[in-house]
Amino acid sequence: MSEPGTPTFDQLNIFLTVVDRGSFAAASRELNRAVSVISYGIGNLEVQLGVTLFAREGTRKPKLTEEGEALLAEARAIAQGIRGLQAKVKGLLDGLEAQVSLAVDVMLPAERVGAVLHRFAARFPTVQLRLHVETLGAVTSLVLERDAVIGISGPLSAGVVGIDSRAAGSVAMIPVAGADHPLARMLTIPPGEGREHTQLVLSDRSRFTEGRDFSVFSTRTWRLADLGAKRALLCQGIGWGNMPAAMIAEDLAAGRLVRLDMPDHVGETYRFWGIWRSDLPPGPAGQWLLDQLVNHGQGDAPPGGVGDV
């Protein structure tokens, strides 16, 4: 039995591009090569491996064979590893970045971000910083689209192809309402009562959250893309909603907001992840910034008895 050969990175890249784009013609446009070159590359890869990767007959588009399906995950892992190696070497050769672009989830405590950025400015005085503050899946979108090199994302980054991640802490989300809101004035909130009142819901228009709802319990909602506006409306008694506990501690102490003792919604844990593109790891300054933000989250203690967002 003959041993399979060793494919080149170029052959694997052609294979993955055909899979991702759906046809040899689309892959040729993506890679700016002739269709014949794409076909030749796939043919050589099949010869190297000793298996047929695509069933080309009886279908308008190439369809992966059983062997192709079985090898796809390994091919992706190898290609991502090589791209990561190339990017890492490029960062070493290029030296310190001129600019670092950071995207953070709006739920991340501002004090934590400010403390880390204060030290960043002192340690890397020549590096410019671009900071994006976004909601839900928008942080992951910015990293995937290369508008940010690193991000501290909420839970929606988990499992996204092309994204590597590290756990970066969490915050407790609790249901609250203004002191004059009907729910806040109830001594005992019956199960299901929250559905009868307007819920203020944080949302965004990224492709990761399009058409999806998170922690929505009421049939009546107001959608907001700004957490500060949500807090202001809650304090005015316009609806109820979930907020990061640390962010509204002063409002609770001053009586502007009241924590709702809802039997069917006691609160949730919103977890953070430090993220970056698998093929575009951060340079020295970006890596330092990511490490600091991740390390700051290691001391977060999720509240007991609640699930994740």
Summary of the structure (lengths in Angstrom):
residues: 309
radius of gyration: 24.5
end to end distance: 52.2
largest distance: 79.3
contacts: 947
relative contact order: 0.15
helix: 42%
strand: 22%
